[in-house]
Structures are given as C-alpha cells and as structure tokens.
Amino acid sequence: MKIRKSNGTNNNRNKKTFKETLSNGFKSGLNTTWILSKIIIPVYFFITILKYTGILKWFSLKLAPAMGIFGLPGEAALVLVLGNGINIYAAIGAVASLTLNGKQITIIAVMLSFSHSLFTETAVAKKTGISVAIVLFIRLSLAISSGIILNLVI
C-alpha cells in the first residue's frame, strides 16, 4: 500500500471554499436581515404610533372580551391579525412594540404557528387541490383550541 503525500492543493481549495462559504453566508445573512427589517421595523413604529394616539387603547378595549378567552389583552388581537394576514414577521414587529408577559407571548406564538400567513399558504394549498375551506377550518380551529388550552394550562 502506497501512501501519497499531499501537495497542499486540496488544503488551498478547502480554504478558498471556506472563505467563499463564509462570504456567501455573510451576504445572505445581511440580505435576510434587510428583508425582515423592511417588515418588522415599520410594523413596530406603526404599533407604537397607535399606542401614543390612543387608537390602540380603543382597539384593545373593544377586543378585550374576545381575547380574554386566550388569556391575552385586547391589543394582542392586532398581533394575531398581522400574523394571520401578512406574515409571522409582521407579528414579531407588533409583539416587540407591546408589553406582554411570557405566557401571553407563548400563547400568541403557538396560535400563530398554526395559522400564520393564511392568505399565502391557503393559496398554495389550493394549487395542490386541497379544499380551501378545510385548510382554513383546520388551521383556525387548531389556533383557537391551542390558545384556549394554553390559557388554562399555563
């Protein structure tokens, strides 16, 4: 059995690949940060403006009874609407601007894990031939039931 000596070309190629990978990963990370920032930051400021104008307080008072089922304040309805209607990142921006405790954030997170981005994901499901009504019913039922159960358990 012969043992070949390495001439170092593989090591140079690996180093170059590692540098390229690191550079590509950094660029991809910056791009993702930019894309998410374009959603999260405006939503954060929008919710903050609603807080200071009193609109959020009015909205919160109107929806407090319904949100109480989940152990959430009325203002959390806005988070659910943004998460269900736009995407999960809009909900993150809204949550960041509100004062919620760990239990409330957990309930919102679990509910949105079942029902986020309803318009987009329902359109995708429709293209696969699945009934839109069934998809919406299942996703919303899971979100609602998980919110109620978590409120009772946590």
Contact map, one row per residue, 1 for C-alpha under 8 A:
1110000000000000000000000000000000000000000000000000000000000000000000000000000000000000000000000000000000000000000000000000000000000000000000000000000000
1111000000000000000000000000000000000000000000000000000000000000000000000000000000000000000000000000000000000000000000000000000000000000000000000000000000
1111100000000000000000000000000000000000000000000000000000000000000000000000000000000000000000000000000000000000000000000000000000000000000000000000000000
0111110000000000000000000000000000000000000000000000000000000000000000000000000000000000000000000000000000000000000000000000000000000000000000000000000000
0011111000000000000000000000000000000000000000000000000000000000000000000000000000000000000000000000000000000000000000000000000000000000000000000000000000
0001111111000000000000000000000000000000000000000000000000000000000000000000000000000000000000000000000000000000000000000000000000000000000000000000000000
0000111111000000000000000000000000000000000000000000000000000000000000000000000000000000000000000000000000000000000000000000000000000000000000000000000000
0000011111110000000000000000000000000000000000000000000000000000000000000000000000000000000000000000000000000000000000000000000000000000000000000000000000
0000011111111000000000000000000000000000000000000000000000000000000000000000000000000000000000000000000000000000000000000000000000000000000000000000000000
0000011111111100000000000000000000000000000000000000000000000000000000000000000000000000000000000000000000000000000000000000000000000000000000000000000000
0000000111111110000000000000000000000000000000000000000000000000000000000000000000000000000000000000000000000000000000000000000000000000000000000000000000
0000000111111111000000000000000000000000000000000000000000000000000000000000000000000000000000000000000000000000000000000000000000000000000000000000000000
0000000011111111100000000000000000000000000000000000000000000000000000000000000000000000000000000000000000000000000000000000000000000000000000000000000000
0000000001111111110000000000000000000000000000000000000000000000000000000000000000000000000000000000000000000000000000000000000000000000000000000000000000
0000000000111111111000000000000000000000000000000000000000000000000000000000000000000000000000000000000000000000000000000000000000000000000000000000000000
0000000000011111111100000000000000000000000000000000000000000000000000000000000000000000000000000000000000000000000000000000000000000000000000000000000000
0000000000001111111110000000000000000000000000000000000000000000000000000000000000000000000000000000000000000000000000000000000000000000000000000000000000
0000000000000111111111000000000000000000000000000000000000000000000000000000000000000000000000000000000000000000000000000000000000000000000000000000000000
0000000000000011111111100000000000000000000000000000000000000000000000000000000000000000000000000000000000000000000000000000000000000000000000000000000000
0000000000000001111111110000000000000000000000000000000000000000000000000000000000000000000000000000000000000000000000000000000000000000000000000000000000
0000000000000000111111111000000000000000000000000000000000000000000000000000000000000000000000000000000000000000000000000000000000000000000000000000000000
0000000000000000011111111100000000000000000000000000000000000000000000000000000000000000000000000000000000000000000000000000000000000000000000000000000000
0000000000000000001111111110000000000000000000000000000000000000000000000000000000000000000000000000000000000000000000000000000000000000000000000000000000
0000000000000000000111111111000000000000000000000000000000000000000000000000000000000000000000000000000000000000000000000000000000000000000000000000000000
0000000000000000000011111111100000000000000000000000000000000000000000000000000000000000000000000000000000000000000000000000000000000000000000000000000000
0000000000000000000001111111110000000000000000000000000000000000000000000000000000000000000000000000000000000000000000000000000000000000000000000000000000
0000000000000000000000111111111000000000000000000000000000000000000000000000000000000000000000000000000000000000000000000000000000000000000000000000000000
0000000000000000000000011111111100000000000000000000000000000000000000000000000000000000000000000000000000000000000000000000000000000000000000000000000000
0000000000000000000000001111111110000000000000000000000000000000000000000000000000000000000000000000000000000000000000000000000000000000000000000000000000
0000000000000000000000000111111111000000000000000000000000000000000000000000000000000000000000000000000000000000000000000000000000000000000000000000000000
0000000000000000000000000011111111100000000000000000000000000000000000000000000000000000000000000000000000000000000000000000000000000000000000000000000000
0000000000000000000000000001111111110000000000000000000000000000000000000000000000000000000000000000000000000000000000000000000000000000000000000000000000
0000000000000000000000000000111111111000000000000000000000000000000000000000000000000000000000000000000000000000000000000000000000000000000000000000000000
0000000000000000000000000000011111111100000000000000000000000000000000000000000000000000000000000000000000000000000000000000000000000000000000000000000000
0000000000000000000000000000001111111110000000000000000000000000000000000000000000000000000000000000000000000000000000000000000000000000000000000000000000
0000000000000000000000000000000111111111000000000000000000000000000000000000000000000000100000000000000000000000000000000000000000000000000000000000000000
0000000000000000000000000000000011111111100000000000000000000000000000000000000000000000000000000000000000000000000000000000000000000000000000000000000000
0000000000000000000000000000000001111111110000000000000000000000000000000000000000000000000000000000000000000000000000000000000000000000000000000000000000
0000000000000000000000000000000000111111111000000000000000000000000000000000000000000000110010000000000000000000000000000000000000000000000000000000000000
0000000000000000000000000000000000011111111100000000000000000000000000000000000000000000110111000000000000000000000000000000000000000000000000000000000000
0000000000000000000000000000000000001111111110000000000000000000000000000000000000000000000010000000000000000000000000000000000000000000000000000000000000
0000000000000000000000000000000000000111111111000000000000000000000000000000000000000000000010000000000000000000000000000000000000000000000000000000000000
0000000000000000000000000000000000000011111111100000000000000000000000000000000000000000010011000000000000000000000000000000000000000000000000000000000000
0000000000000000000000000000000000000001111111110000000000000000000000000000000000000000000011011000000000000000000000000000000000000000000000000000000000
0000000000000000000000000000000000000000111111111000000000000000000000000000000000000000000000001000000000000000000000000000000000000000000000000000000000
0000000000000000000000000000000000000000011111111100000000000000000000000000000000000000000000000000000000000000000000000000000000000000000000000000000000
0000000000000000000000000000000000000000001111111110000100000000000000000000000000000000000001001100000000000000000000000000000000000000000000000000000000
0000000000000000000000000000000000000000000111111111000000000000000000000000000000000000000000001000000000000000000000000000000000000000000000000000000000
0000000000000000000000000000000000000000000011111111100000000000000000000000000000000000000000000000000000000000000000000000000000000000000000000000000000
0000000000000000000000000000000000000000000001111111111100000000000000000000000000000000000000000000000000000000000000000000000000000000000000000000000000
0000000000000000000000000000000000000000000000111111111110000000000000000000000000000000000000000000000000000000000000000000000000000000000000000000000000
0000000000000000000000000000000000000000000000011111111000000000000000000000000000000000000000000000000000000000000000000000000000000000000000000000000000
0000000000000000000000000000000000000000000000001111111100000000000000000000000000000000000000000000000000000000000000000000000000000000000000000000000000
0000000000000000000000000000000000000000000000000111111111000000000000000000000000000000000000000000000000000000000000000000000000000000000000000000000000
0000000000000000000000000000000000000000000000000111111111100000000000000000000000000000000000000000000000000000000000000000000000000000000000000000000000
0000000000000000000000000000000000000000000000100110111111110000000000000010000000000000000000000000000000000000000000000000000000000000000000000000000000
0000000000000000000000000000000000000000000000000010011111111000000000000010000000000000000000000000000000000000000000000000000000000000000000000000000000
0000000000000000000000000000000000000000000000000000011111111100000000000000000000000000000000000000000000000000000000000000000000000000000000000000000000
0000000000000000000000000000000000000000000000000000001111111110000000000110000000000000000000000000000000000000000000000000000000000000000000000000000000
0000000000000000000000000000000000000000000000000000000111111111000000001111100000000000000000000000000000000000000000000000000000000000000000000000000000
0000000000000000000000000000000000000000000000000000000011111111000000000100000000000000000000000000000000000000000000000000000000000000000000000000000000
0000000000000000000000000000000000000000000000000000000001111111100000000100000000000000000000000000000000000000000000000000000000000000000000000000000000
0000000000000000000000000000000000000000000000000000000000111111111000000110100000000000000000000000000000000000000000000000000000000000000000000000000000
0000000000000000000000000000000000000000000000000000000000011111111100011110000000000000000000000000000000000000000000000000000000000000000000000000000000
0000000000000000000000000000000000000000000000000000000000000111111110000100000000000000000000000000000000000000000000000000000000000000000000000000000000
0000000000000000000000000000000000000000000000000000000000000011111110000100000000000000000000000000000000000000000000000000000000000000000000000000000000
0000000000000000000000000000000000000000000000000000000000000011111111111101100000000000000000000000000000000000000000000000000000000000000000000000000000
0000000000000000000000000000000000000000000000000000000000000001111111111100000000000000000000000000000000000000000000000000000000000000000000000000000000
0000000000000000000000000000000000000000000000000000000000000000111111110000000000000000000000000000000000000000000000000000000000000000000000000001001000
0000000000000000000000000000000000000000000000000000000000000000001111110000000000000000000000000000000000100000000000000000000000000000000000000011011000
0000000000000000000000000000000000000000000000000000000000000000001111111000000000000000000000000000000100000000000000000000000000000000000000000001001000
0000000000000000000000000000000000000000000000000000000000000001001111111101000000000000000000000000000100000000000000000000000000000000000000000000000000
0000000000000000000000000000000000000000000000000000000000010001001100111111100000000000000000000000000000000000000000000000000000000000000000000000000000
0000000000000000000000000000000000000000000000000000000000111111111100011111100000000000000000000000000000000000000000000000000000000000000000000000000000
0000000000000000000000000000000000000000000000000000000110110011000000001111111000000000000000000000000000000000000000000000000000000000000000000000000000
0000000000000000000000000000000000000000000000000000000000010000001000011111111100000000000000100000000000010000000000000000000000000000000000000000000000
0000000000000000000000000000000000000000000000000000000000010010001000001111111110000000000000000000000000000000000000000000000000000000000000000000000000
0000000000000000000000000000000000000000000000000000000000000000000000000011111111000000000001000000000000000000000000000000000000000000000000000000000000
0000000000000000000000000000000000000000000000000000000000000000000000000011111111100000011101100000000000010000000000000000000000000000000000000000000000
0000000000000000000000000000000000000000000000000000000000000000000000000001111111110000001000000000000000010001000000000000000000000000000000000000000000
0000000000000000000000000000000000000000000000000000000000000000000000000000111111111100000000000000000000000000000000000000000000000000000000000000000000
0000000000000000000000000000000000000000000000000000000000000000000000000000011111111111011001000000000000000000000000000000000000000000000000000000000000
0000000000000000000000000000000000000000000000000000000000000000000000000000001111111111111000000000000000000001001110000000000000000000000000000000000000
0000000000000000000000000000000000000000000000000000000000000000000000000000000111111111000000000000000000000001001111100000000000000000000000000000000000
0000000000000000000000000000000000000000000000000000000000000000000000000000000011111110000000000000000000000000000111100000000000000000000000000000000000
0000000000000000000000000000000000000000000000000000000000000000000000000000000011111111010000000000000000000000000011100000000000000000000000000000000000
0000000000000000000000000000000000000000000000000000000000000000000000000000000001111111111000000000000000000000000110000000000000000000000000000000000000
0000000000000000000000000000000000000000000000000000000000000000000000000000000001110111111100000000000000000001000110000000000000000000000000000000000000
0000000000000000000000000000000000010011000000000000000000000000000000000000000000100011111110000000000000000000000000000000000000000000000000000000000000
0000000000000000000000000000000000000011001000000000000000000000000000000000001001100111111111000000000000000000000000000000000000000000000000000000000000
0000000000000000000000000000000000000000000000000000000000000000000000000000001101100011111111100000000000000000000000000000000000000000000000000000000000
0000000000000000000000000000000000000001000000000000000000000000000000000000001000000001111111110000000000000000000000000000000000000000000000000000000000
0000000000000000000000000000000000000011111100000000000000000000000000000000000000000000111111111000000000000000000000000000000000000000000000000000000000
0000000000000000000000000000000000000001001100100000000000000000000000000000011001000000011111111100000000000000000000000000000000000000000000000000000000
0000000000000000000000000000000000000000000000000000000000000000000000000001001000000000001111111111000010000000000000000000000000000000000000000000000000
0000000000000000000000000000000000000000000100000000000000000000000000000000000000000000000111111110000000000000000000000000000000000000000000000000000000
0000000000000000000000000000000000000000000110110000000000000000000000000000000000000000000011111110000000000000000000000000000000000000000000000000000000
0000000000000000000000000000000000000000000000100000000000000000000000000000000000000000000001111111000000000000000000000000000000000000000000000000000000
0000000000000000000000000000000000000000000000000000000000000000000000000000000000000000000000111111100000000000000000000000000000000000000000000000000000
0000000000000000000000000000000000000000000000000000000000000000000000000000000000000000000000100111110110000000000000000000000000000000000000000000000000
0000000000000000000000000000000000000000000000000000000000000000000000000000000000000000000000000011111110000000000000000000000000000000000000000000000000
0000000000000000000000000000000000000000000000000000000000000000000000000000000000000000000000000001111111000000000000000000000000000000000000000000000000
0000000000000000000000000000000000000000000000000000000000000000000000000000000000000000000000000000111111100000000000000000000000000000000000000000000001
0000000000000000000000000000000000000000000000000000000000000000000000110000000000000000000000000001111111110000000000000000000000000000000000000000000000
0000000000000000000000000000000000000000000000000000000000000000000000000000000000000000000000100001111111111000000000000000000000000000000000000000000000
0000000000000000000000000000000000000000000000000000000000000000000000000000000000000000000000000000011111111100000000000000000000000000000000000000000000
0000000000000000000000000000000000000000000000000000000000000000000001000000000000000000000000000000001111111110000000000000000000000000000000000110011000
0000000000000000000000000000000000000000000000000000000000000000000000000001001100000000000000000000000111111111000000000000000000000000000000000010000000
0000000000000000000000000000000000000000000000000000000000000000000000000000000000000000000000000000000011111111100000000000000000000000000000000000000000
0000000000000000000000000000000000000000000000000000000000000000000000000000000000000000000000000000000001111111110000000000000000000000000000100110000000
0000000000000000000000000000000000000000000000000000000000000000000000000000000000000000000000000000000000111111111000000000000000000000000001110110000000
0000000000000000000000000000000000000000000000000000000000000000000000000000000100110001000000000000000000011111111100000000000000000000000000100000000000
0000000000000000000000000000000000000000000000000000000000000000000000000000000000000000000000000000000000001111111100000000000000000000000000100000000000
0000000000000000000000000000000000000000000000000000000000000000000000000000000000000000000000000000000000000111111100000000000000000000001101100000000000
0000000000000000000000000000000000000000000000000000000000000000000000000000000000110000000000000000000000000011111111000000000000000000001101100000000000
0000000000000000000000000000000000000000000000000000000000000000000000000000000000111011000000000000000000000001111111000000000000000000000000000000000000
0000000000000000000000000000000000000000000000000000000000000000000000000000000000111111000000000000000000000000001111111000000000000000000000000000000000
0000000000000000000000000000000000000000000000000000000000000000000000000000000000011100000000000000000000000000001111111100000000000001000000000000000000
0000000000000000000000000000000000000000000000000000000000000000000000000000000000011100000000000000000000000000000011111110000000000000000000000000000000
0000000000000000000000000000000000000000000000000000000000000000000000000000000000000000000000000000000000000000000011111111000000000000000000000000000000
0000000000000000000000000000000000000000000000000000000000000000000000000000000000000000000000000000000000000000000011111111100000000000000000000000000000
0000000000000000000000000000000000000000000000000000000000000000000000000000000000000000000000000000000000000000000001111111110000010011000000000000000000
0000000000000000000000000000000000000000000000000000000000000000000000000000000000000000000000000000000000000000000000111111111000010000000000000000000000
0000000000000000000000000000000000000000000000000000000000000000000000000000000000000000000000000000000000000000000000011111111100000000000000000000000000
0000000000000000000000000000000000000000000000000000000000000000000000000000000000000000000000000000000000000000000000001111111111110010000000000000000000
0000000000000000000000000000000000000000000000000000000000000000000000000000000000000000000000000000000000000000000000000111111111110000000000000000000000
0000000000000000000000000000000000000000000000000000000000000000000000000000000000000000000000000000000000000000000000000011111111000000000000000000000000
0000000000000000000000000000000000000000000000000000000000000000000000000000000000000000000000000000000000000000000000000001111111000000000000000000000000
0000000000000000000000000000000000000000000000000000000000000000000000000000000000000000000000000000000000000000000000000000111111100000000000000000000000
0000000000000000000000000000000000000000000000000000000000000000000000000000000000000000000000000000000000000000000000000000111111110110000000000000000000
0000000000000000000000000000000000000000000000000000000000000000000000000000000000000000000000000000000000000000000000000000110011111110000000000000000000
0000000000000000000000000000000000000000000000000000000000000000000000000000000000000000000000000000000000000000000000000110110001111111000000000000000000
0000000000000000000000000000000000000000000000000000000000000000000000000000000000000000000000000000000000000000000000000000000000111111100000000000000000
0000000000000000000000000000000000000000000000000000000000000000000000000000000000000000000000000000000000000000000000000000000001111111110000000000000000
0000000000000000000000000000000000000000000000000000000000000000000000000000000000000000000000000000000000000000000000000100100001111111111000000000000000
0000000000000000000000000000000000000000000000000000000000000000000000000000000000000000000000000000000000000000000001000100000000011111111100000000000000
0000000000000000000000000000000000000000000000000000000000000000000000000000000000000000000000000000000000000000000000000000000000001111111110000000000000
0000000000000000000000000000000000000000000000000000000000000000000000000000000000000000000000000000000000000000000000000000000000000111111111000000000000
0000000000000000000000000000000000000000000000000000000000000000000000000000000000000000000000000000000000000000011000000000000000000011111111100000000000
0000000000000000000000000000000000000000000000000000000000000000000000000000000000000000000000000000000000000000011000000000000000000001111111110000000000
0000000000000000000000000000000000000000000000000000000000000000000000000000000000000000000000000000000000000000000000000000000000000000111111111000000000
0000000000000000000000000000000000000000000000000000000000000000000000000000000000000000000000000000000000000010011000000000000000000000011111111100000000
0000000000000000000000000000000000000000000000000000000000000000000000000000000000000000000000000000000000000111111000000000000000000000001111111110000000
0000000000000000000000000000000000000000000000000000000000000000000000000000000000000000000000000000000000000010000000000000000000000000000111111111000000
0000000000000000000000000000000000000000000000000000000000000000000000000000000000000000000000000000000000000000000000000000000000000000000011111111100000
0000000000000000000000000000000000000000000000000000000000000000000000000000000000000000000000000000000000100110000000000000000000000000000001111111110000
0000000000000000000000000000000000000000000000000000000000000000000001000000000000000000000000000000000000110110000000000000000000000000000000111111111000
0000000000000000000000000000000000000000000000000000000000000000000011100000000000000000000000000000000000000000000000000000000000000000000000011111111100
0000000000000000000000000000000000000000000000000000000000000000000000000000000000000000000000000000000000000000000000000000000000000000000000001111111110
0000000000000000000000000000000000000000000000000000000000000000000001000000000000000000000000000000000000100000000000000000000000000000000000000111111111
0000000000000000000000000000000000000000000000000000000000000000000011100000000000000000000000000000000000100000000000000000000000000000000000000011111111
0000000000000000000000000000000000000000000000000000000000000000000000000000000000000000000000000000000000000000000000000000000000000000000000000001111111
0000000000000000000000000000000000000000000000000000000000000000000000000000000000000000000000000000000000000000000000000000000000000000000000000000111111
0000000000000000000000000000000000000000000000000000000000000000000000000000000000000000000000000000001000000000000000000000000000000000000000000000011111
